Amino acid sequence: MKLIHYLDQEAEVVDMDGAKGTVIRHIITEKDGAPNFNLRVLTIEPGGLSPNHSHPWEHEFFILSGDGIGEVDNKEAKVRQGDVIYVPPDVQHCIRATT
Amino acid sequence: MKLIHYLDQEAEVVDMDGAKGTVIRHIITEKDGAPNFNLRVLTIEPGGLSPNHSHPWEHEFFILSGDGIGEVDNKEAKVRQGDVIYVPPDVQHCIRATT
């Protein structure tokens, strides 16, 4: 059984161009044999962001805590704990934290 | 943009044989165009459970709150907020809530 607390996974600084105050933890990946989906936890400082970008894989975001702004295909919306955002493959997206 | 608070998704009672005190919300599914993974939220009452079963698709559990017992391939472990469990395809698993 793979069982891990997400804080026990090493955090890596997101160094993508334009990223700010953001770390990522890769919790479940293909290294675990996961055939379809990587489970990752992003932690974004107040004022930080993961910049606008796109890629061929989808995202399914669940906001664990805090408040921020999600942007998908140039549409912005406030997000808060418990919100879910779907980002289809190849669609531009960005997430910023206000708290 | 699909943006939804998980509590705004209708909860369905899990009526699988042996299930108890468990509801499920299907938040992101193939109906949203998601190509690989369904994002679902289970809510299990204290003493409730999703019974031992298996299926060809994997699970990637993130414990949002509460305490419980996860069982994968007949191995049990306590789980708590922030824990992640990976259940590979076709492996027996069960989850029970203590709180």
N, CA and C atoms of all chains as a GROMACS GRO file, in nm:
protein
  594
    1MET      N    1   0.085  -0.120   0.000
    1MET     CA    2   0.000   0.000   0.000
    1MET      C    3   0.088   0.125   0.000
    2LYS      N    4   0.065   0.215  -0.095
    2LYS     CA    5   0.131   0.346  -0.085
    2LYS      C    6   0.040   0.438  -0.006
    3LEU      N    7   0.088   0.478   0.111
    3LEU     CA    8   0.016   0.573   0.197
    3LEU      C    9   0.118   0.676   0.242
    4ILE      N   10   0.092   0.802   0.212
    4ILE     CA   11   0.187   0.907   0.248
    4ILE      C   12   0.110   1.034   0.284
    5HIS      N   13   0.156   1.104   0.388
    5HIS     CA   14   0.098   1.236   0.415
    5HIS      C   15   0.163   1.333   0.317
    6TYR      N   16   0.083   1.420   0.258
    6TYR     CA   17   0.139   1.502   0.150
    6TYR      C   18   0.255   1.589   0.196
    7LEU      N   19   0.256   1.628   0.325
    7LEU     CA   20   0.366   1.712   0.374
    7LEU      C   21   0.496   1.632   0.391
    8ASP      N   22   0.485   1.499   0.386
    8ASP     CA   23   0.605   1.416   0.395
    8ASP      C   24   0.673   1.400   0.259
    9GLN      N   25   0.609   1.449   0.155
    9GLN     CA   26   0.670   1.448   0.021
    9GLN      C   27   0.751   1.577   0.005
   10GLU      N   28   0.872   1.565  -0.046
   10GLU     CA   29   0.958   1.683  -0.063
   10GLU      C   30   0.893   1.785  -0.156
   11ALA      N   31   0.900   1.911  -0.115
   11ALA     CA   32   0.845   2.019  -0.198
   11ALA      C   33   0.953   2.069  -0.294
   12GLU      N   34   0.915   2.092  -0.419
   12GLU     CA   35   1.009   2.145  -0.519
   12GLU      C   36   0.960   2.282  -0.563
   13VAL      N   37   1.052   2.376  -0.571
   13VAL     CA   38   1.016   2.511  -0.617
   13VAL      C   39   0.975   2.503  -0.764
   14VAL      N   40   0.862   2.564  -0.798
   14VAL     CA   41   0.820   2.571  -0.938
   14VAL      C   42   0.899   2.684  -1.004
   15ASP      N   43   0.985   2.648  -1.100
   15ASP     CA   44   1.075   2.749  -1.159
   15ASP      C   45   1.037   2.784  -1.303
   16MET      N   46   0.913   2.749  -1.339
   16MET     CA   47   0.861   2.789  -1.470
   16MET      C   48   0.871   2.942  -1.484
   17ASP      N   49   0.897   2.990  -1.605
   17ASP     CA   50   0.902   3.136  -1.628
   17ASP      C   51   0.776   3.204  -1.577
   18GLY      N   52   0.792   3.302  -1.490
   18GLY     CA   53   0.676   3.378  -1.441
   18GLY      C   54   0.617   3.323  -1.314
   19ALA      N   55   0.658   3.203  -1.272
   19ALA     CA   56   0.606   3.148  -1.146
   19ALA      C   57   0.663   3.229  -1.029
   20LYS      N   58   0.587   3.233  -0.920
   20LYS     CA   59   0.629   3.312  -0.804
   20LYS      C   60   0.569   3.250  -0.679
   21GLY      N   61   0.654   3.224  -0.580
   21GLY     CA   62   0.603   3.180  -0.449
   21GLY      C   63   0.527   3.050  -0.451
   22THR      N   64   0.568   2.957  -0.538
   22THR     CA   65   0.491   2.834  -0.556
   22THR      C   66   0.582   2.711  -0.544
   23VAL      N   67   0.539   2.616  -0.461
   23VAL     CA   68   0.609   2.487  -0.456
   23VAL      C   69   0.511   2.377  -0.492
   24ILE      N   70   0.568   2.265  -0.539
   24ILE     CA   71   0.486   2.152  -0.581
   24ILE      C   72   0.536   2.025  -0.515
   25ARG      N   73   0.441   1.941  -0.477
   25ARG     CA   74   0.475   1.807  -0.427
   25ARG      C   75   0.412   1.705  -0.522
   26HIS      N   76   0.496   1.618  -0.576
   26HIS     CA   77   0.448   1.510  -0.664
   26HIS      C   78   0.418   1.389  -0.576
   27ILE      N   79   0.290   1.365  -0.550
   27ILE     CA   80   0.253   1.263  -0.451
   27ILE      C   81   0.233   1.125  -0.516
   28ILE      N   82   0.155   1.122  -0.623
   28ILE     CA   83   0.136   0.995  -0.696
   28ILE      C   84   0.168   1.022  -0.843
   29THR      N   85   0.257   0.941  -0.897
   29THR     CA   86   0.300   0.961  -1.037
   29THR      C   87   0.312   0.825  -1.106
   30GLU      N   88   0.360   0.830  -1.228
   30GLU     CA   89   0.381   0.706  -1.302
   30GLU      C   90   0.484   0.617  -1.232
   31LYS      N   91   0.571   0.677  -1.148
   31LYS     CA   92   0.668   0.594  -1.073
   31LYS      C   93   0.598   0.500  -0.975
   32ASP      N   94   0.476   0.537  -0.936
   32ASP     CA   95   0.397   0.450  -0.848
   32ASP      C   96   0.315   0.350  -0.928
   33GLY      N   97   0.325   0.359  -1.060
   33GLY     CA   98   0.247   0.273  -1.148
   33GLY      C   99   0.113   0.333  -1.187
   34ALA      N  100   0.088   0.458  -1.147
   34ALA     CA  101  -0.042   0.520  -1.178
   34ALA      C  102  -0.056   0.535  -1.330
   35PRO      N  103  -0.157   0.473  -1.388
   35PRO     CA  104  -0.165   0.467  -1.534
   35PRO      C  105  -0.219   0.593  -1.600
   36ASN      N  106  -0.287   0.680  -1.525
   36ASN     CA  107  -0.363   0.786  -1.591
   36ASN      C  108  -0.343   0.927  -1.540
   37PHE      N  109  -0.308   0.942  -1.412
   37PHE     CA  110  -0.323   1.074  -1.352
   37PHE      C  111  -0.217   1.091  -1.244
   38ASN      N  112  -0.156   1.209  -1.242
   38ASN     CA  113  -0.061   1.243  -1.135
   38ASN      C  114  -0.132   1.325  -1.029
   39LEU      N  115  -0.121   1.283  -0.902
   39LEU     CA  116  -0.176   1.362  -0.793
   39LEU      C  117  -0.063   1.447  -0.736
   40ARG      N  118  -0.081   1.579  -0.743
   40ARG     CA  119   0.022   1.673  -0.700
   40ARG      C  120  -0.043   1.779  -0.612
   41VAL      N  121   0.032   1.832  -0.518
   41VAL     CA  122  -0.020   1.938  -0.432
   41VAL      C  123   0.066   2.062  -0.453
   42LEU      N  124   0.001   2.170  -0.495
   42LEU     CA  125   0.067   2.300  -0.510
   42LEU      C  126   0.043   2.382  -0.385
   43THR      N  127   0.145   2.450  -0.339
   43THR     CA  128   0.129   2.546  -0.228
   43THR      C  129   0.178   2.681  -0.279
   44ILE      N  130   0.088   2.778  -0.276
   44ILE     CA  131   0.116   2.910  -0.334
   44ILE      C  132   0.106   3.014  -0.223
   45GLU      N  133   0.212   3.090  -0.204
   45GLU     CA  134   0.212   3.198  -0.103
   45GLU      C  135   0.113   3.307  -0.145
   46PRO      N  136   0.063   3.385  -0.047
   46PRO     CA  137  -0.020   3.500  -0.083
   46PRO      C  138   0.057   3.589  -0.181
   47GLY      N  139  -0.005   3.622  -0.292
   47GLY     CA  140   0.061   3.701  -0.395
   47GLY      C  141   0.139   3.618  -0.496
   48GLY      N  142   0.149   3.489  -0.471
   48GLY     CA  143   0.221   3.401  -0.564
   48GLY      C  144   0.131   3.352  -0.676
   49LEU      N  145   0.194   3.290  -0.775
   49LEU     CA  146   0.115   3.238  -0.887
   49LEU      C  147   0.188   3.129  -0.965
   50SER      N  148   0.108   3.047  -1.029
   50SER     CA  149   0.154   2.957  -1.134
   50SER      C  150   0.109   3.024  -1.264
   51PRO      N  151   0.203   3.061  -1.351
   51PRO     CA  152   0.170   3.154  -1.461
   51PRO      C  153   0.086   3.089  -1.571
   52ASN      N  154   0.033   3.173  -1.657
   52ASN     CA  155  -0.049   3.127  -1.768
   52ASN      C  156   0.033   3.036  -1.859
   53HIS      N  157  -0.020   2.918  -1.884
   53HIS     CA  158   0.048   2.822  -1.972
   53HIS      C  159  -0.053   2.716  -2.014
   54SER      N  160  -0.012   2.629  -2.104
   54SER     CA  161  -0.098   2.517  -2.143
   54SER      C  162  -0.010   2.397  -2.174
   55HIS      N  163  -0.072   2.280  -2.179
   55HIS     CA  164  -0.001   2.155  -2.208
   55HIS      C  165  -0.105   2.052  -2.250
   56PRO      N  166  -0.059   1.941  -2.306
   56PRO     CA  167  -0.155   1.845  -2.364
   56PRO      C  168  -0.234   1.766  -2.259
   57TRP      N  169  -0.197   1.778  -2.130
   57TRP     CA  170  -0.271   1.702  -2.028
   57TRP      C  171  -0.367   1.794  -1.952
   58GLU      N  172  -0.474   1.735  -1.907
   58GLU     CA  173  -0.577   1.809  -1.833
   58GLU      C  174  -0.535   1.832  -1.688
   59HIS      N  175  -0.604   1.926  -1.622
   59HIS     CA  176  -0.592   1.943  -1.477
   59HIS      C  177  -0.730   1.928  -1.414
   60GLU      N  178  -0.732   1.872  -1.293
   60GLU     CA  179  -0.852   1.871  -1.211
   60GLU      C  180  -0.807   1.926  -1.076
   61PHE      N  181  -0.832   2.056  -1.055
   61PHE     CA  182  -0.788   2.123  -0.932
   61PHE      C  183  -0.893   2.109  -0.823
   62PHE      N  184  -0.848   2.080  -0.702
   62PHE     CA  185  -0.934   2.090  -0.583
   62PHE      C  186  -0.864   2.187  -0.489
   63ILE      N  187  -0.932   2.294  -0.449
   63ILE     CA  188  -0.871   2.394  -0.362
   63ILE      C  189  -0.880   2.346  -0.217
   64LEU      N  190  -0.764   2.313  -0.159
   64LEU     CA  191  -0.762   2.257  -0.024
   64LEU      C  192  -0.781   2.364   0.083
   65SER      N  193  -0.726   2.482   0.059
   65SER     CA  194  -0.742   2.590   0.156
   65SER      C  195  -0.706   2.722   0.090
   66GLY      N  196  -0.751   2.831   0.152
   66GLY     CA  197  -0.713   2.963   0.104
   66GLY      C  198  -0.805   3.014  -0.006
   67ASP      N  199  -0.769   3.132  -0.053
   67ASP     CA  200  -0.847   3.202  -0.156
   67ASP      C  201  -0.753   3.241  -0.269
   68GLY      N  202  -0.810   3.253  -0.387
   68GLY     CA  203  -0.728   3.291  -0.501
   68GLY      C  204  -0.812   3.322  -0.623
   69ILE      N  205  -0.742   3.328  -0.735
   69ILE     CA  206  -0.806   3.354  -0.863
   69ILE      C  207  -0.762   3.243  -0.959
   70GLY      N  208  -0.860   3.178  -1.019
   70GLY     CA  209  -0.831   3.082  -1.125
   70GLY      C  210  -0.860   3.146  -1.259
   71GLU      N  211  -0.776   3.118  -1.357
   71GLU     CA  212  -0.800   3.173  -1.491
   71GLU      C  213  -0.788   3.058  -1.590
   72VAL      N  214  -0.894   3.037  -1.667
   72VAL     CA  215  -0.896   2.931  -1.766
   72VAL      C  216  -0.946   2.991  -1.896
   73ASP      N  217  -0.863   2.978  -2.002
   73ASP     CA  218  -0.902   3.031  -2.133
   73ASP      C  219  -0.939   3.180  -2.123
   74ASN      N  220  -0.858   3.254  -2.046
   74ASN     CA  221  -0.873   3.399  -2.029
   74ASN      C  222  -1.000   3.442  -1.955
   75LYS      N  223  -1.065   3.346  -1.888
   75LYS     CA  224  -1.178   3.382  -1.800
   75LYS      C  225  -1.133   3.365  -1.655
   76GLU      N  226  -1.154   3.470  -1.575
   76GLU     CA  227  -1.110   3.468  -1.436
   76GLU      C  228  -1.227   3.440  -1.341
   77ALA      N  229  -1.197   3.373  -1.230
   77ALA     CA  230  -1.298   3.355  -1.125
   77ALA      C  231  -1.228   3.342  -0.991
   78LYS      N  232  -1.295   3.394  -0.887
   78LYS     CA  233  -1.244   3.374  -0.751
   78LYS      C  234  -1.263   3.228  -0.713
   79VAL      N  235  -1.167   3.174  -0.640
   79VAL     CA  236  -1.180   3.037  -0.591
   79VAL      C  237  -1.150   3.034  -0.441
   80ARG      N  238  -1.207   2.933  -0.375
   80ARG     CA  239  -1.193   2.920  -0.230
   80ARG      C  240  -1.193   2.772  -0.193
   81GLN      N  241  -1.170   2.745  -0.066
   81GLN     CA  242  -1.163   2.606  -0.019
   81GLN      C  243  -1.285   2.527  -0.065
   82GLY      N  244  -1.261   2.412  -0.125
   82GLY     CA  245  -1.371   2.326  -0.168
   82GLY      C  246  -1.412   2.345  -0.312
   83ASP      N  247  -1.356   2.447  -0.378
   83ASP     CA  248  -1.386   2.465  -0.520
   83ASP      C  249  -1.306   2.366  -0.604
   84VAL      N  250  -1.367   2.328  -0.716
   84VAL     CA  251  -1.302   2.240  -0.812
   84VAL      C  252  -1.301   2.311  -0.947
   85ILE      N  253  -1.188   2.306  -1.013
   85ILE     CA  254  -1.174   2.365  -1.148
   85ILE      C  255  -1.129   2.255  -1.242
   86TYR      N  256  -1.194   2.246  -1.358
   86TYR     CA  257  -1.147   2.155  -1.463
   86TYR      C  258  -1.081   2.236  -1.573
   87VAL      N  259  -0.958   2.199  -1.606
   87VAL     CA  260  -0.885   2.260  -1.717
   87VAL      C  261  -0.864   2.153  -1.824
   88PRO      N  262  -0.931   2.164  -1.938
   88PRO     CA  263  -0.915   2.062  -2.043
   88PRO      C  264  -0.773   2.064  -2.101
   89PRO      N  265  -0.733   1.958  -2.169
   89PRO     CA  266  -0.602   1.956  -2.235
   89PRO      C  267  -0.586   2.076  -2.328
   90ASP      N  268  -0.465   2.129  -2.334
   90ASP     CA  269  -0.428   2.234  -2.430
   90ASP      C  270  -0.500   2.366  -2.410
   91VAL      N  271  -0.558   2.388  -2.292
   91VAL     CA  272  -0.625   2.515  -2.264
   91VAL      C  273  -0.537   2.597  -2.168
   92GLN      N  274  -0.519   2.725  -2.200
   92GLN     CA  275  -0.439   2.816  -2.118
   92GLN      C  276  -0.501   2.829  -1.979
   93HIS      N  277  -0.416   2.830  -1.876
   93HIS     CA  278  -0.465   2.843  -1.740
   93HIS      C  279  -0.357   2.902  -1.651
   94CYS      N  280  -0.404   2.956  -1.539
   94CYS     CA  281  -0.317   3.025  -1.444
   94CYS      C  282  -0.388   3.020  -1.310
   95ILE      N  283  -0.312   3.012  -1.200
   95ILE     CA  284  -0.376   3.020  -1.069
   95ILE      C  285  -0.292   3.110  -0.980
   96ARG      N  286  -0.362   3.199  -0.909
   96ARG     CA  287  -0.294   3.294  -0.821
   96ARG      C  288  -0.356   3.286  -0.682
   97ALA      N  289  -0.274   3.303  -0.580
   97ALA     CA  290  -0.324   3.299  -0.442
   97ALA      C  291  -0.337   3.440  -0.388
   98THR      N  292  -0.448   3.467  -0.322
   98THR     CA  293  -0.461   3.594  -0.251
   98THR      C  294  -0.436   3.572  -0.102
   99THR      N  295  -0.470   3.453  -0.052
   99THR     CA  296  -0.432   3.414   0.085
   99THR      C  297  -0.366   3.278   0.079
  100MET      N  298  -1.520   2.775  -1.858
  100MET     CA  299  -1.451   2.722  -1.741
  100MET      C  300  -1.551   2.645  -1.654
  101LYS      N  301  -1.519   2.519  -1.621
  101LYS     CA  302  -1.601   2.451  -1.520
  101LYS      C  303  -1.542   2.479  -1.384
  102LEU      N  304  -1.619   2.549  -1.303
  102LEU     CA  305  -1.580   2.581  -1.165
  102LEU      C  306  -1.701   2.552  -1.078
  103ILE      N  307  -1.684   2.465  -0.981
  103ILE     CA  308  -1.798   2.428  -0.896
  103ILE      C  309  -1.746   2.400  -0.755
  104HIS      N  310  -1.822   2.444  -0.655
  104HIS     CA  311  -1.789   2.403  -0.517
  104HIS      C  312  -1.844   2.262  -0.499
  105TYR      N  313  -1.764   2.177  -0.438
  105TYR     CA  314  -1.804   2.035  -0.434
  105TYR      C  315  -1.937   2.014  -0.363
  106LEU      N  316  -1.969   2.101  -0.268
  106LEU     CA  317  -2.097   2.085  -0.198
  106LEU      C  318  -2.216   2.125  -0.285
  107ASP      N  319  -2.189   2.193  -0.396
  107ASP     CA  320  -2.298   2.229  -0.488
  107ASP      C  321  -2.331   2.115  -0.584
  108GLN      N  322  -2.252   2.009  -0.579
  108GLN     CA  323  -2.281   1.890  -0.660
  108GLN      C  324  -2.372   1.799  -0.578
  109GLU      N  325  -2.477   1.746  -0.640
  109GLU     CA  326  -2.570   1.659  -0.568
  109GLU      C  327  -2.499   1.535  -0.513
  110ALA      N  328  -2.531   1.500  -0.389
  110ALA     CA  329  -2.473   1.381  -0.327
  110ALA      C  330  -2.562   1.260  -0.357
  111GLU      N  331  -2.500   1.149  -0.392
  111GLU     CA  332  -2.575   1.026  -0.417
  111GLU      C  333  -2.535   0.922  -0.313
  112VAL      N  334  -2.634   0.853  -0.259
  112VAL     CA  335  -2.605   0.748  -0.161
  112VAL      C  336  -2.533   0.634  -0.231
  113VAL      N  337  -2.423   0.587  -0.173
  113VAL     CA  338  -2.353   0.471  -0.226
  113VAL      C  339  -2.428   0.346  -0.181
  114ASP      N  340  -2.486   0.274  -0.279
  114ASP     CA  341  -2.573   0.161  -0.242
  114ASP      C  342  -2.508   0.026  -0.277
  115MET      N  343  -2.378   0.029  -0.296
  115MET     CA  344  -2.304  -0.095  -0.316
  115MET      C  345  -2.327  -0.189  -0.197
  116ASP      N  346  -2.331  -0.320  -0.221
  116ASP     CA  347  -2.349  -0.417  -0.112
  116ASP      C  348  -2.246  -0.395  -0.001
  117GLY      N  349  -2.294  -0.374   0.120
  117GLY     CA  350  -2.202  -0.360   0.234
  117GLY      C  351  -2.166  -0.216   0.265
  118ALA      N  352  -2.200  -0.123   0.175
  118ALA     CA  353  -2.171   0.018   0.203
  118ALA      C  354  -2.261   0.067   0.315
  119LYS      N  355  -2.211   0.166   0.390
  119LYS     CA  356  -2.287   0.216   0.505
  119LYS      C  357  -2.249   0.362   0.528
  120GLY      N  358  -2.350   0.447   0.535
  120GLY     CA  359  -2.327   0.586   0.575
  120GLY      C  360  -2.236   0.662   0.481
  121THR      N  361  -2.245   0.634   0.352
  121THR     CA  362  -2.152   0.693   0.256
  121THR      C  363  -2.228   0.757   0.140
  122VAL      N  364  -2.192   0.883   0.110
  122VAL     CA  365  -2.245   0.947  -0.011
  122VAL      C  366  -2.128   0.987  -0.100
  123ILE      N  367  -2.158   1.000  -0.230
  123ILE     CA  368  -2.055   1.034  -0.328
  123ILE      C  369  -2.104   1.151  -0.413
  124ARG      N  370  -2.011   1.240  -0.444
  124ARG     CA  371  -2.038   1.348  -0.539
  124ARG      C  372  -1.945   1.332  -0.658
  125HIS      N  373  -2.002   1.321  -0.776
  125HIS     CA  374  -1.923   1.308  -0.900
  125HIS      C  375  -1.898   1.450  -0.951
  126ILE      N  376  -1.778   1.501  -0.931
  126ILE     CA  377  -1.751   1.642  -0.959
  126ILE      C  378  -1.700   1.663  -1.102
  127ILE      N  379  -1.601   1.584  -1.141
  127ILE     CA  380  -1.551   1.592  -1.280
  127ILE      C  381  -1.552   1.452  -1.337
  128THR      N  382  -1.618   1.437  -1.453
  128THR     CA  383  -1.631   1.304  -1.514
  128THR      C  384  -1.612   1.317  -1.664
  129GLU      N  385  -1.631   1.206  -1.731
  129GLU     CA  386  -1.620   1.205  -1.877
  129GLU      C  387  -1.725   1.298  -1.940
  130LYS      N  388  -1.833   1.327  -1.867
  130LYS     CA  389  -1.933   1.421  -1.921
  130LYS      C  390  -1.876   1.562  -1.936
  131ASP      N  391  -1.771   1.591  -1.858
  131ASP     CA  392  -1.703   1.721  -1.869
  131ASP      C  393  -1.593   1.716  -1.975
  132GLY      N  394  -1.576   1.600  -2.036
  132GLY     CA  395  -1.470   1.583  -2.135
  132GLY      C  396  -1.339   1.534  -2.075
  133ALA      N  397  -1.340   1.505  -1.944
  133ALA     CA  398  -1.215   1.461  -1.879
  133ALA      C  399  -1.171   1.328  -1.939
  134PRO      N  400  -1.051   1.324  -1.996
  134PRO     CA  401  -1.011   1.206  -2.073
  134PRO      C  402  -0.961   1.089  -1.989
  135ASN      N  403  -0.921   1.113  -1.862
  135ASN     CA  404  -0.846   1.011  -1.790
  135ASN      C  405  -0.895   0.978  -1.651
  136PHE      N  406  -0.958   1.072  -1.582
  136PHE     CA  407  -0.973   1.056  -1.438
  136PHE      C  408  -1.101   1.124  -1.394
  137ASN      N  409  -1.177   1.056  -1.305
  137ASN     CA  410  -1.295   1.116  -1.245
  137ASN      C  411  -1.259   1.172  -1.107
  138LEU      N  412  -1.294   1.298  -1.084
  138LEU     CA  413  -1.273   1.356  -0.951
  138LEU      C  414  -1.405   1.344  -0.875
  139ARG      N  415  -1.402   1.272  -0.764
  139ARG     CA  416  -1.522   1.245  -0.687
  139ARG      C  417  -1.492   1.270  -0.540
  140VAL      N  418  -1.592   1.312  -0.465
  140VAL     CA  419  -1.575   1.335  -0.322
  140VAL      C  420  -1.668   1.240  -0.247
  141LEU      N  421  -1.608   1.157  -0.162
  141LEU     CA  422  -1.684   1.067  -0.075
  141LEU      C  423  -1.699   1.131   0.062
  142THR      N  424  -1.818   1.122   0.119
  142THR     CA  425  -1.838   1.166   0.256
  142THR      C  426  -1.890   1.046   0.334
  143ILE      N  427  -1.815   1.010   0.438
  143ILE     CA  428  -1.847   0.888   0.514
  143ILE      C  429  -1.874   0.927   0.658
  144GLU      N  430  -1.991   0.889   0.706
  144GLU     CA  431  -2.025   0.917   0.847
  144GLU      C  432  -1.934   0.836   0.940
  145PRO      N  433  -1.917   0.884   1.066
  145PRO     CA  434  -1.844   0.802   1.163
  145PRO      C  435  -1.908   0.663   1.172
  146GLY      N  436  -1.826   0.560   1.158
  146GLY     CA  437  -1.878   0.424   1.160
  146GLY      C  438  -1.920   0.374   1.022
  147GLY      N  439  -1.920   0.462   0.924
  147GLY     CA  440  -1.957   0.423   0.788
  147GLY      C  441  -1.840   0.365   0.712
  148LEU      N  442  -1.870   0.307   0.596
  148LEU     CA  443  -1.764   0.249   0.514
  148LEU      C  444  -1.804   0.232   0.368
  149SER      N  445  -1.702   0.231   0.286
  149SER     CA  446  -1.712   0.184   0.148
  149SER      C  447  -1.648   0.046   0.150
  150PRO      N  448  -1.724  -0.059   0.117
  150PRO     CA  449  -1.680  -0.195   0.148
  150PRO      C  450  -1.567  -0.244   0.058
  151ASN      N  451  -1.507  -0.353   0.097
  151ASN     CA  452  -1.398  -0.412   0.021
  151ASN      C  453  -1.445  -0.451  -0.120
  152HIS      N  454  -1.374  -0.403  -0.219
  152HIS     CA  455  -1.409  -0.434  -0.357
  152HIS      C  456  -1.289  -0.401  -0.445
  153SER      N  457  -1.298  -0.436  -0.572
  153SER     CA  458  -1.192  -0.398  -0.667
  153SER      C  459  -1.256  -0.372  -0.802
  154HIS      N  460  -1.181  -0.306  -0.890
  154HIS     CA  461  -1.227  -0.274  -1.024
  154HIS      C  462  -1.105  -0.241  -1.110
  155PRO      N  463  -1.124  -0.236  -1.241
  155PRO     CA  464  -1.007  -0.221  -1.330
  155PRO      C  465  -0.945  -0.082  -1.325
  156TRP      N  466  -1.010   0.016  -1.260
  156TRP     CA  467  -0.951   0.149  -1.257
  156TRP      C  468  -0.887   0.176  -1.121
  157GLU      N  469  -0.784   0.260  -1.124
  157GLU     CA  470  -0.710   0.296  -1.003
  157GLU      C  471  -0.785   0.400  -0.921
  158HIS      N  472  -0.747   0.413  -0.793
  158HIS     CA  473  -0.792   0.525  -0.710
  158HIS      C  474  -0.670   0.603  -0.661
  159GLU      N  475  -0.688   0.735  -0.647
  159GLU     CA  476  -0.590   0.819  -0.581
  159GLU      C  477  -0.670   0.899  -0.478
  160PHE      N  478  -0.667   0.850  -0.354
  160PHE     CA  479  -0.745   0.912  -0.246
  160PHE      C  480  -0.666   1.025  -0.182
  161PHE      N  481  -0.732   1.137  -0.155
  161PHE     CA  482  -0.676   1.242  -0.069
  161PHE      C  483  -0.776   1.261   0.044
  162ILE      N  484  -0.731   1.247   0.169
  162ILE     CA  485  -0.822   1.258   0.283
  162ILE      C  486  -0.839   1.407   0.316
  163LEU      N  487  -0.960   1.459   0.292
  163LEU     CA  488  -0.986   1.602   0.312
  163LEU      C  489  -1.004   1.637   0.458
  164SER      N  490  -1.066   1.548   0.534
  164SER     CA  491  -1.086   1.574   0.676
  164SER      C  492  -1.124   1.444   0.746
  165GLY      N  493  -1.106   1.444   0.877
  165GLY     CA  494  -1.149   1.329   0.955
  165GLY      C  495  -1.042   1.222   0.966
  166ASP      N  496  -1.082   1.115   1.034
  166ASP     CA  497  -0.991   1.003   1.057
  166ASP      C  498  -1.060   0.875   1.013
  167GLY      N  499  -0.981   0.777   0.978
  167GLY     CA  500  -1.040   0.651   0.935
  167GLY      C  501  -0.935   0.544   0.919
  168ILE      N  502  -0.979   0.437   0.853
  168ILE     CA  503  -0.892   0.322   0.826
  168ILE      C  504  -0.898   0.296   0.675
  169GLY      N  505  -0.784   0.292   0.612
  169GLY     CA  506  -0.776   0.250   0.472
  169GLY      C  507  -0.727   0.107   0.467
  170GLU      N  508  -0.782   0.029   0.375
  170GLU     CA  509  -0.737  -0.110   0.360
  170GLU      C  510  -0.713  -0.134   0.212
  171VAL      N  511  -0.591  -0.173   0.181
  171VAL     CA  512  -0.554  -0.200   0.042
  171VAL      C  513  -0.485  -0.336   0.039
  172ASP      N  514  -0.539  -0.428  -0.042
  172ASP     CA  515  -0.480  -0.562  -0.056
  172ASP      C  516  -0.464  -0.626   0.084
  173ASN      N  517  -0.570  -0.611   0.166
  173ASN     CA  518  -0.575  -0.671   0.300
  173ASN      C  519  -0.476  -0.615   0.401
  174LYS      N  520  -0.414  -0.500   0.368
  174LYS     CA  521  -0.328  -0.433   0.467
  174LYS      C  522  -0.401  -0.307   0.515
  175GLU      N  523  -0.414  -0.293   0.646
  175GLU     CA  524  -0.486  -0.180   0.704
  175GLU      C  525  -0.391  -0.072   0.753
  176ALA      N  526  -0.435   0.054   0.746
  176ALA     CA  527  -0.357   0.164   0.805
  176ALA      C  528  -0.453   0.274   0.845
  177LYS      N  529  -0.417   0.342   0.956
  177LYS     CA  530  -0.493   0.460   0.995
  177LYS      C  531  -0.467   0.572   0.895
  178VAL      N  532  -0.570   0.650   0.865
  178VAL     CA  533  -0.552   0.766   0.777
  178VAL      C  534  -0.614   0.889   0.842
  179ARG      N  535  -0.560   1.005   0.804
  179ARG     CA  536  -0.605   1.132   0.862
  179ARG      C  537  -0.595   1.241   0.756
  180GLN      N  538  -0.642   1.360   0.789
  180GLN     CA  539  -0.643   1.472   0.696
  180GLN      C  540  -0.504   1.490   0.633
  181GLY      N  541  -0.500   1.497   0.501
  181GLY     CA  542  -0.373   1.519   0.431
  181GLY      C  543  -0.305   1.393   0.384
  182ASP      N  544  -0.356   1.277   0.426
  182ASP     CA  545  -0.298   1.152   0.377
  182ASP      C  546  -0.345   1.123   0.235
  183VAL      N  547  -0.258   1.058   0.161
  183VAL     CA  548  -0.288   1.016   0.024
  183VAL      C  549  -0.268   0.865   0.016
  184ILE      N  550  -0.363   0.797  -0.045
  184ILE     CA  551  -0.352   0.652  -0.065
  184ILE      C  552  -0.362   0.624  -0.214
  185TYR      N  553  -0.273   0.540  -0.263
  185TYR     CA  554  -0.283   0.494  -0.403
  185TYR      C  555  -0.334   0.351  -0.404
  186VAL      N  556  -0.440   0.328  -0.480
  186VAL     CA  557  -0.495   0.193  -0.499
  186VAL      C  558  -0.480   0.158  -0.646
  187PRO      N  559  -0.390   0.065  -0.680
  187PRO     CA  560  -0.371   0.028  -0.820
  187PRO      C  561  -0.496  -0.040  -0.878
  188PRO      N  562  -0.505  -0.045  -1.010
  188PRO     CA  563  -0.617  -0.116  -1.074
  188PRO      C  564  -0.626  -0.260  -1.023
  189ASP      N  565  -0.748  -0.308  -1.007
  189ASP     CA  566  -0.776  -0.449  -0.975
  189ASP      C  567  -0.727  -0.493  -0.837
  190VAL      N  568  -0.699  -0.399  -0.748
  190VAL     CA  569  -0.656  -0.434  -0.613
  190VAL      C  570  -0.772  -0.408  -0.515
  191GLN      N  571  -0.797  -0.504  -0.428
  191GLN     CA  572  -0.904  -0.492  -0.328
  191GLN      C  573  -0.877  -0.375  -0.234
  192HIS      N  574  -0.981  -0.300  -0.203
  192HIS     CA  575  -0.965  -0.186  -0.113
  192HIS      C  576  -1.096  -0.156  -0.043
  193CYS      N  577  -1.083  -0.086   0.069
  193CYS     CA  578  -1.197  -0.053   0.156
  193CYS      C  579  -1.157   0.072   0.232
  194ILE      N  580  -1.254   0.159   0.262
  194ILE     CA  581  -1.221   0.272   0.348
  194ILE      C  582  -1.333   0.290   0.450
  195ARG      N  583  -1.293   0.311   0.576
  195ARG     CA  584  -1.389   0.326   0.685
  195ARG      C  585  -1.359   0.455   0.759
  196ALA      N  586  -1.463   0.521   0.806
  196ALA     CA  587  -1.445   0.644   0.882
  196ALA      C  588  -1.462   0.616   1.030
  197THR      N  589  -1.370   0.674   1.109
  197THR     CA  590  -1.390   0.667   1.255
  197THR      C  591  -1.446   0.801   1.305
  198THR      N  592  -1.408   0.909   1.236
  198THR     CA  593  -1.470   1.040   1.265
  198THR      C  594  -1.518   1.099   1.133
   0.00000   0.00000   0.00000
